[in-house]
Amino acid sequence: MPCDPQELRHVPLFELLDDDEAQILAAQIEIRRFSARQRIFRAGDPAAHGYVVLSGIVRVTTIDEDQQEVLVDEPAHGDFFGFASMLQQTAHQTSAMAAEETVCLEIGRDDLTALITRRPMAGMDMLTVQARQFHAAQKLVRSRAHRNPNEIIEERTTFGERLADSVARFGGSWYFIISFTLVLVVYTSTNVRLGREAWDPYPFILLNLFLSMLAAIQAPVIMMSQNRQDAKDRLRSELDFEVNRRAESEIQGNMVGGRGVRNRG
């Protein structure tokens, strides 16, 4: 269906276009509606169009070397996808599917060319928006890259979690193994030597009770520490993903901006 020029006001990429420029672009492009789980394009399909999300969420994925589907991005309102391949006139390198009911602007290379040919300053407007996003992405990437996951984890760590880490660290050390072995040797040797006067004669029932109690307490404490380690790994992965996602958006934005300059020229 045809695009209302006012819809472009909600898209950051086109927010600096004046009314005439918005009218020209709106006359060129279409609004596409996708139902949940509907495929928008597949990897290898000819890239005739790029898309800007007006509402909903899109899952952009690729297939790795192990033939597993990997999530590349989840563009939402105002984000765009498929532009790099569309501008380069190459096949899509990723697949896109609507995660829910989604409305997108469908934009072709010729649509942007027609706008920039008639209104060259529209290209500068879009480049200005891209420059803003580029600087914002750079700032965020730097801040994310400089964040130390260990410092963030330490800020969130409670006393009980620190205690669990200490117990697990001590329980898994050679110092604990050697010390505990010496204690067992001294305990059993003393009771064997005392014979009938021993407080815990063979088969050392009291010792077995203590060992069972120690194992019952130590096991959940070690599990707590392992859960903490999983949380650390998850936090590191989330920070890495945010940096990679912003870097990918920055690269995509540069490609859009670079193509806009060439079209203008």
C-alpha positions in Angstrom: 0.0 0.0 0.0 1.2 3.6 -0.6 3.1 5.4 2.1 1.8 8.4 4.0 4.5 11.1 4.1 3.7 11.5 7.8 4.9 8.0 8.5 8.4 9.1 7.5 8.5 11.5 10.4 8.7 8.5 12.7 11.8 7.1 11.0 15.1 8.5 12.3 16.8 8.1 8.9 14.3 10.5 7.3 13.5 12.8 10.2 15.3 15.8 8.6 13.5 15.6 5.2 11.3 18.6 4.6 7.7 18.2 3.4 8.5 18.2 -0.3 11.2 15.6 0.1 9.0 13.5 2.3 6.3 13.7 -0.4 8.7 12.6 -3.1 10.0 9.7 -1.2 6.6 8.6 0.1 5.3 8.5 -3.5 8.2 6.0 -4.4 8.0 3.5 -1.5 5.4 1.1 -0.2 4.2 0.0 3.2 4.4 -3.8 3.7 2.6 -5.7 6.5 4.0 -9.1 7.7 2.2 -11.5 9.9 4.0 -13.2 12.8 6.7 -15.7 11.6 6.3 -14.6 8.0 9.5 -14.7 6.0 10.6 -11.3 4.6 13.6 -12.6 2.7 16.1 -15.4 2.8 19.8 -15.5 2.5 20.7 -15.7 -1.2 17.6 -13.9 -2.4 18.1 -11.0 -4.8 18.2 -7.8 -2.7 15.7 -5.6 -4.5 14.6 -3.8 -1.4 15.7 -2.7 2.1 13.3 -2.3 5.0 12.6 0.2 7.8 10.5 -1.1 10.7 7.5 1.1 11.6 6.1 -1.3 14.2 6.8 -4.8 15.4 10.1 -6.7 15.6 12.1 -8.6 13.0 14.6 -11.4 13.5 17.6 -11.2 11.2 19.6 -14.4 11.2 22.4 -16.2 9.5 23.7 -19.8 9.3 27.1 -20.5 10.9 29.7 -23.1 9.9 27.9 -25.7 12.0 24.7 -25.1 10.1 23.1 -23.5 13.2 20.9 -20.5 13.0 22.5 -17.5 14.7 20.7 -14.3 15.6 22.4 -11.2 14.0 20.0 -8.4 14.9 16.5 -7.7 16.1 15.5 -4.4 14.4 12.5 -2.7 16.0 10.8 0.7 15.5 12.9 3.1 13.3 15.6 0.5 12.7 16.5 -0.7 9.2 17.7 -3.9 7.7 18.6 -5.3 4.3 20.0 -1.9 3.1 23.6 -3.0 2.6 22.8 -5.7 0.1 20.1 -3.5 -1.6 22.5 -0.7 -2.1 25.3 -2.9 -3.3 22.9 -4.8 -5.5 24.0 -8.2 -4.2 22.1 -11.1 -2.8 21.0 -11.0 0.9 23.6 -12.5 3.2 21.1 -12.9 6.0 17.5 -14.1 6.4 14.7 -11.9 8.0 11.5 -13.0 9.6 8.8 -11.1 11.4 8.8 -12.1 15.0 5.3 -10.6 15.5 2.8 -8.6 13.5 5.2 -6.1 11.8 4.8 -3.1 9.5 7.8 -2.0 7.4 8.7 0.6 4.7 9.9 -1.2 1.6 12.6 0.9 -0.1 14.5 0.2 -3.3 17.7 1.7 -4.6 15.8 3.5 -7.4 13.5 5.1 -4.8 16.5 6.7 -3.1 18.1 7.6 -6.4 14.9 9.4 -7.5 14.8 11.4 -4.3 18.4 12.5 -4.4 18.2 13.3 -8.1 15.3 15.6 -7.6 16.4 16.9 -4.2 20.2 16.5 -3.7 20.1 18.1 -0.3 17.9 15.2 0.9 21.1 13.1 0.6 22.8 15.5 3.0 19.9 15.3 5.4 20.1 11.5 5.5 23.9 11.7 5.9 23.5 14.1 8.8 21.2 11.6 10.6 23.7 8.9 9.9 26.5 11.0 11.3 24.5 11.5 14.5 23.9 7.8 14.8 27.5 7.1 14.0 28.8 9.3 16.8 26.2 7.8 19.2 27.2 4.3 18.3 30.9 5.2 18.7 30.3 6.6 22.2 28.2 3.6 23.2 30.8 1.1 21.8 33.6 2.9 23.7 31.6 2.9 26.9 30.7 -0.8 26.6 34.2 -1.7 25.6 35.7 0.0 28.6 33.3 -1.6 31.1 35.0 -4.3 33.0 32.6 -7.2 33.6 34.4 -8.2 36.8 33.8 -4.7 38.3 30.1 -4.9 37.4 29.8 -8.4 38.9 31.6 -7.3 42.1 29.1 -4.4 42.4 26.2 -6.8 42.3 27.8 -9.5 44.5 26.2 -10.1 48.0 28.1 -11.2 51.1 26.6 -14.7 50.8 27.8 -15.0 47.2 31.3 -13.9 48.2 31.3 -16.5 51.0 30.2 -19.2 48.6 33.0 -18.3 46.1 35.5 -18.4 48.9 34.3 -21.8 50.1 34.3 -23.2 46.6 37.8 -21.8 45.9 39.2 -23.2 49.1 37.4 -26.6 48.7 38.9 -27.0 45.2 42.5 -26.2 46.1 45.4 -28.5 46.8 45.8 -26.8 50.2 42.4 -28.1 51.2 43.1 -31.6 49.8 46.4 -32.0 51.6 45.2 -30.4 54.9 42.0 -32.6 54.9 44.1 -35.7 54.2 46.4 -35.0 57.1 43.5 -34.4 59.4 41.9 -37.7 58.4 45.2 -39.6 58.8 45.8 -38.1 62.3 42.2 -38.7 63.3 42.1 -42.3 62.3 45.6 -43.1 63.5 44.9 -41.6 66.9 41.7 -43.6 67.3 43.4 -46.9 66.2 46.3 -46.3 68.6 44.0 -45.6 71.6 42.2 -48.9 71.0 39.4 -49.4 73.5 39.8 -45.9 74.9 39.2 -44.3 71.5 36.3 -41.8 71.3 35.6 -43.0 67.8 36.8 -46.5 67.3 36.9 -48.3 63.9 34.8 -48.1 61.7 34.8 -44.4 62.7 31.1 -43.8 62.8 31.5 -40.3 64.2 33.9 -39.4 61.5 31.5 -40.7 58.8 28.8 -38.5 60.3 31.0 -35.4 60.1 32.0 -36.2 56.5 28.4 -36.6 55.5 27.5 -33.3 57.1 30.4 -31.6 55.4 29.4 -33.0 52.0 25.8 -32.0 52.5 26.8 -28.4 53.2 29.7 -28.1 50.7 27.7 -29.4 47.7 25.0 -26.7 47.5 27.7 -24.0 48.3 29.8 -25.2 45.3 26.6 -25.2 43.2 26.0 -21.6 44.3 29.5 -20.6 43.1 29.0 -22.4 39.8 25.7 -20.5 39.3 27.7 -17.3 39.9 30.3 -18.3 37.3 27.5 -18.9 34.8 26.1 -15.5 35.6 29.5 -14.0 35.0 29.8 -15.7 31.6 26.3 -14.6 30.7 27.1 -11.0 31.6 30.3 -11.0 29.6 28.4 -12.5 26.6 25.7 -9.8 26.9 28.3 -7.0 26.9 30.1 -8.5 23.9 26.8 -8.9 22.1 25.9 -5.2 22.7 29.3 -4.1 21.4 29.1 -6.3 18.4 25.6 -5.3 17.6 26.5 -1.6 17.8 29.5 -2.2 15.7 27.4 -3.9 13.1 24.9 -1.0 13.1 27.8 1.4 12.7 29.2 -0.5 9.7 25.7 -0.7 8.1 25.2 3.0 8.7 28.5 3.8 7.1 27.6 1.7 4.0 24.3 3.6 3.7 26.0 6.9 4.0 28.7 6.0 1.6 26.2 4.9 -1.0 24.2 8.1 -0.5 27.3 10.2 -1.3 28.0 8.2 -4.5 24.4 8.5 -5.6 24.5 12.3 -5.1 27.6 12.5 -7.1 
